[in-house]
Amino acid sequence: MNKVKFLFILVAMICQILPYSAQADYRRYSGSLNNSKWNITTESKLQCDLTHEIPNYGYAIFKSEAGKIANLEFELDMMRLPADYSLANIESVPPRWRPGVASKPITSMQWRKQFNGEVDEKSAWVMLTELEKGFFPTLYYTDWHNKHDRVAVALSATNFTDSYFKFLNCMDNLLQYNFTDIAQLDLNFEFGGAELDKPSKAKLDQVREYLKHDNAIEGITVKAYSDSWGGRWKNLQVSIQRGEQIKQMFVDAGIDESKITIEGFGEKRHVASNQTELGRQANRRVVVEMVKP
């Protein structure tokens, strides 16, 4: 084997061993010391967004939403969407002032044609914590339109910390429920009137708090029922009265009255036996359904 052929084979072997980021020159996108910005672009009880602009490329967005379980999403919103299905490797790259410190692999991102990039929740947290330490989570991939060209996209740790801690504080203040949790409610009443029982009052308190932060409710249907004790006419009027009470609670919470529909069914459509107190309590109910666009 001549020397030229040996060197060619050796270079090829090294390229297979070295990290993806070390194999070639890259077309690089990253915020500089002067233009690296992190901002809280959404901050409410329902959603928190931490956004980083990558000049000439797009935006990196970390997002958390209200819900029973703490959650985190990462989205790479690109000016040019992927043109095919492929992979990007994500590494935690040390800043230039830390020579000798090696990059660390984080995960692989699956490019989907004409979709923004996303990673799983665990990897999103790793990216955030690496940024907190001053490292630069960086994506490496082959350009979709030019297979001879490789791209490196870095999330800059410059000017990150202040916005990051504001983001964590926002996450800590998210509601412990979301629209799906309250979109349909079964509310029950005390015997003989329009007084809600304690669990139902607690549910409505949650709804009132939610509606302070979401004005996108398109419509609300209130269906009211009674047990079978008393005359049918009286029970029908009691159910309507209960529906009107719930409607007023929504109006007081800022919902346009025209968006609320009430139906009173009296003692029709029982869900339990009227022969026991527990059954009658289950039948003294209002079912509320909310919809959004």
C-alpha positions as CSV (number, residue, x, y, z in Angstrom):
1,M,0.0,0.0,0.0
2,N,1.5,3.3,-1.0
3,K,1.7,6.3,1.3
4,V,-1.0,8.4,-0.5
5,K,-3.5,5.5,-0.3
6,F,-2.7,4.9,3.4
7,L,-3.2,8.6,4.3
8,F,-6.5,8.6,2.5
9,I,-7.7,5.6,4.4
10,L,-6.4,7.1,7.7
11,V,-8.3,10.4,7.2
12,A,-11.5,8.5,6.4
13,M,-11.1,6.4,9.6
14,I,-10.5,9.6,11.7
15,C,-13.6,11.2,10.2
16,Q,-15.7,8.2,11.4
17,I,-14.3,8.4,14.9
18,L,-14.3,12.2,15.5
19,P,-17.5,13.9,16.6
20,Y,-19.8,15.2,13.9
21,S,-18.9,18.8,14.9
22,A,-15.2,18.2,14.3
23,Q,-15.3,16.7,10.8
24,A,-15.8,19.7,8.6
25,D,-16.1,23.5,8.4
26,Y,-19.7,24.6,8.9
27,R,-22.0,27.4,7.9
28,R,-22.5,28.8,11.4
29,Y,-25.5,30.7,12.9
30,S,-25.3,32.1,16.4
31,G,-25.9,35.2,18.4
32,S,-22.8,37.3,19.1
33,L,-21.7,39.1,22.2
34,N,-23.5,42.2,21.0
35,N,-26.8,40.7,19.6
36,S,-27.4,37.6,21.8
37,K,-30.8,38.2,23.5
38,W,-33.0,36.0,25.6
39,N,-36.6,37.2,26.3
40,I,-39.6,36.1,28.1
41,T,-42.1,36.5,25.3
42,T,-45.1,34.9,27.1
43,E,-45.6,35.2,30.8
44,S,-48.9,34.3,32.4
45,K,-50.5,31.7,34.6
46,L,-51.2,29.6,31.6
47,Q,-48.0,29.7,29.6
48,C,-44.3,30.7,29.8
49,D,-42.1,31.2,26.8
50,L,-38.3,31.8,26.8
51,T,-37.2,32.9,23.3
52,H,-33.8,33.3,21.8
53,E,-33.3,34.9,18.4
54,I,-30.6,33.2,16.2
55,P,-29.7,35.9,13.6
56,N,-30.5,35.0,10.0
57,Y,-31.8,31.6,11.1
58,G,-34.9,31.8,13.4
59,Y,-35.8,31.4,17.0
60,A,-35.2,28.9,19.8
61,I,-38.2,28.6,22.1
62,F,-38.5,26.9,25.5
63,K,-42.1,26.6,26.5
64,S,-44.1,25.4,29.6
65,E,-47.8,25.3,30.0
66,A,-50.3,25.1,32.8
67,G,-51.2,21.6,33.9
68,K,-51.2,19.0,36.6
69,I,-47.7,17.8,35.7
70,A,-44.7,20.1,35.2
71,N,-43.7,20.2,31.6
72,L,-41.2,21.7,29.2
73,E,-41.0,21.9,25.4
74,F,-38.3,23.0,23.0
75,E,-39.0,24.2,19.5
76,L,-36.6,25.5,16.8
77,D,-38.7,27.9,14.7
78,M,-36.7,28.2,11.5
79,M,-36.8,30.7,8.6
80,R,-36.3,27.7,6.2
81,L,-38.2,24.6,7.2
82,P,-36.6,21.1,6.6
83,A,-36.9,19.9,3.0
84,D,-36.5,16.2,3.9
85,Y,-36.3,13.8,6.8
86,S,-32.9,13.6,8.5
87,L,-31.1,13.9,11.8
88,A,-29.3,16.8,13.6
89,N,-26.8,16.0,16.3
90,I,-27.0,18.3,19.4
91,E,-23.9,18.9,21.5
92,S,-23.0,21.1,24.4
93,V,-20.1,23.2,23.2
94,P,-17.9,25.0,25.7
95,P,-17.2,28.7,25.2
96,R,-14.0,29.8,23.5
97,W,-12.5,31.0,26.8
98,R,-12.5,27.4,28.1
99,P,-9.9,25.7,25.8
100,G,-9.3,22.0,26.3
101,V,-12.9,21.3,27.6
102,A,-14.6,18.8,25.3
103,S,-18.0,19.0,23.8
104,K,-20.7,16.7,25.2
105,P,-23.4,15.0,23.2
106,I,-27.0,15.9,24.3
107,T,-29.4,14.2,21.8
108,S,-30.4,13.8,18.2
109,M,-33.1,15.9,16.7
110,Q,-35.3,14.3,14.0
111,W,-36.0,16.7,11.2
112,R,-39.5,16.3,9.7
113,K,-40.2,17.7,6.3
114,Q,-41.8,21.2,6.5
115,F,-42.0,21.2,10.4
116,N,-40.0,23.0,13.0
117,G,-37.5,21.1,15.0
118,E,-38.3,19.7,18.5
119,V,-36.7,17.6,21.2
120,D,-38.0,15.6,24.1
121,E,-38.6,17.1,27.5
122,K,-35.5,15.6,29.1
123,S,-33.2,16.9,26.4
124,A,-34.8,20.3,26.6
125,W,-33.9,20.4,30.3
126,V,-30.3,19.4,29.6
127,M,-30.0,22.2,27.0
128,L,-31.3,24.7,29.6
129,T,-28.9,23.5,32.3
130,E,-26.0,23.5,29.9
131,L,-26.8,27.1,29.0
132,E,-26.9,28.0,32.7
133,K,-23.4,26.7,33.0
134,G,-22.3,28.9,30.1
135,F,-22.2,26.2,27.4
136,F,-23.6,26.5,23.9
137,P,-26.1,23.8,22.8
138,T,-25.3,23.4,19.1
139,L,-27.0,21.6,16.3
140,Y,-24.9,20.0,13.5
141,Y,-26.5,18.7,10.3
142,T,-26.1,18.4,6.6
143,D,-27.9,21.1,4.6
144,W,-31.1,19.8,3.0
145,H,-30.5,21.6,-0.3
146,N,-26.8,21.2,-0.6
147,K,-25.4,17.8,0.6
148,H,-21.9,19.1,0.4
149,D,-22.6,21.9,3.0
150,R,-22.9,21.4,6.7
151,V,-24.7,23.7,9.2
152,A,-24.0,24.6,12.8
153,V,-26.7,26.4,14.8
154,A,-25.7,27.5,18.3
155,L,-27.9,28.7,21.2
156,S,-25.7,31.4,22.8
157,A,-25.3,31.4,26.6
158,T,-24.5,35.1,26.4
159,N,-27.1,37.2,28.3
160,F,-29.0,34.1,29.2
161,T,-29.1,33.9,33.0
162,D,-31.5,36.7,34.0
163,S,-34.2,35.7,31.5
164,Y,-33.7,32.0,32.5
165,F,-34.4,32.6,36.1
166,K,-37.5,34.7,35.2
167,F,-38.6,31.8,33.1
168,L,-38.2,29.4,36.0
169,N,-40.2,31.8,38.3
170,C,-43.0,31.9,35.7
171,M,-43.1,28.1,35.5
172,D,-43.4,28.0,39.3
173,N,-46.5,30.2,39.1
174,L,-48.4,28.3,36.4
175,L,-51.8,27.0,37.2
176,Q,-52.0,23.3,38.2
177,Y,-54.7,22.7,35.6
178,N,-55.4,23.6,32.0
179,F,-58.4,24.1,29.7
180,T,-58.8,20.4,29.2
181,D,-59.2,19.9,32.9
182,I,-62.1,22.4,33.2
183,A,-63.7,22.3,29.8
184,Q,-66.4,20.0,31.1
185,L,-67.7,20.2,34.7
186,D,-70.2,18.4,36.8
187,L,-71.5,20.6,39.5
188,N,-73.8,19.4,42.4
189,F,-76.1,21.3,44.7
190,E,-77.4,21.1,48.2
191,F,-80.9,19.8,48.7
192,G,-83.8,22.0,47.7
193,G,-82.1,25.1,46.4
194,A,-79.4,26.7,44.3
195,E,-76.5,26.4,46.7
196,L,-73.5,24.5,45.4
197,D,-71.9,21.9,47.5
198,K,-68.2,22.5,48.6
199,P,-66.5,20.4,45.9
200,S,-68.4,22.2,43.2
201,K,-67.6,25.6,44.7
202,A,-63.9,24.6,44.5
203,K,-64.3,23.7,40.9
204,L,-65.9,27.0,40.0
205,D,-63.1,28.8,41.8
206,Q,-60.6,27.1,39.5
207,V,-62.7,28.2,36.5
208,R,-62.9,31.8,37.6
209,E,-59.1,31.9,38.1
210,Y,-58.6,30.3,34.7
211,L,-60.9,32.8,32.9
212,K,-58.8,35.7,34.3
213,H,-56.0,34.6,31.9
214,D,-57.9,33.2,28.9
215,N,-60.3,35.3,26.9
216,A,-60.6,32.9,24.0
217,I,-63.7,31.1,25.2
218,E,-66.0,30.7,22.3
219,G,-69.1,29.3,23.9
220,I,-70.5,27.8,27.2
221,T,-73.4,25.4,27.5
222,V,-75.1,25.0,30.9
223,K,-77.4,22.0,31.3
224,A,-79.2,21.9,34.7
225,Y,-81.0,19.0,36.4
226,S,-82.8,18.2,39.6
227,D,-83.7,15.1,41.6
228,S,-87.3,13.8,41.6
229,W,-88.5,15.0,45.0
230,G,-91.2,17.6,44.6
231,G,-93.5,18.3,41.6
232,R,-92.2,18.2,38.1
233,W,-93.0,21.8,37.4
234,K,-91.2,22.9,40.6
235,N,-88.2,20.7,39.8
236,L,-88.0,22.2,36.3
237,Q,-88.0,25.7,37.7
238,V,-85.4,24.8,40.3
239,S,-83.1,23.4,37.5
240,I,-83.5,26.6,35.5
241,Q,-82.7,28.7,38.5
242,R,-79.6,26.7,39.1
243,G,-78.6,27.2,35.4
244,E,-79.1,30.9,35.7
245,Q,-77.0,31.0,38.8
246,I,-74.1,29.4,37.0
247,K,-74.6,31.6,34.0
248,Q,-74.3,34.7,36.2
249,M,-71.1,33.4,37.7
250,F,-69.6,33.2,34.2
251,V,-70.9,36.7,33.3
252,D,-69.3,38.0,36.5
253,A,-66.1,36.4,35.4
254,G,-66.1,38.4,32.2
255,I,-67.8,36.1,29.7
256,D,-70.1,37.7,27.2
257,E,-73.7,36.7,28.1
258,S,-74.4,36.0,24.4
259,K,-71.9,33.1,24.5
260,I,-73.8,31.3,27.3
261,T,-76.7,28.9,26.6
262,I,-78.9,27.4,29.4
263,E,-81.1,24.4,29.3
264,G,-83.2,23.2,32.2
265,F,-84.3,19.6,32.3
266,G,-85.8,19.3,35.8
267,E,-86.0,15.7,37.0
268,K,-85.3,14.2,33.5
269,R,-82.2,12.3,32.6
270,H,-81.2,10.9,36.0
271,V,-77.7,9.6,36.4
272,A,-78.4,7.8,39.7
273,S,-81.3,6.4,41.7
274,N,-83.6,8.8,43.5
275,Q,-84.2,6.3,46.3
276,T,-81.0,7.3,48.2
277,E,-79.6,10.6,49.4
278,L,-76.4,10.0,47.5
279,G,-78.3,9.3,44.3
280,R,-80.5,12.3,44.7
281,Q,-77.4,14.5,45.3
282,A,-75.8,13.2,42.1
283,N,-79.0,14.1,40.2
284,R,-79.0,17.7,41.5
285,R,-76.4,18.7,39.0
286,V,-75.4,21.2,36.4
287,V,-73.2,20.1,33.5
288,V,-71.0,22.8,32.0
289,E,-69.2,22.5,28.7
290,M,-66.8,25.2,27.4
291,V,-65.4,25.3,23.9
292,K,-62.5,27.3,22.3
293,P,-61.8,28.0,18.7
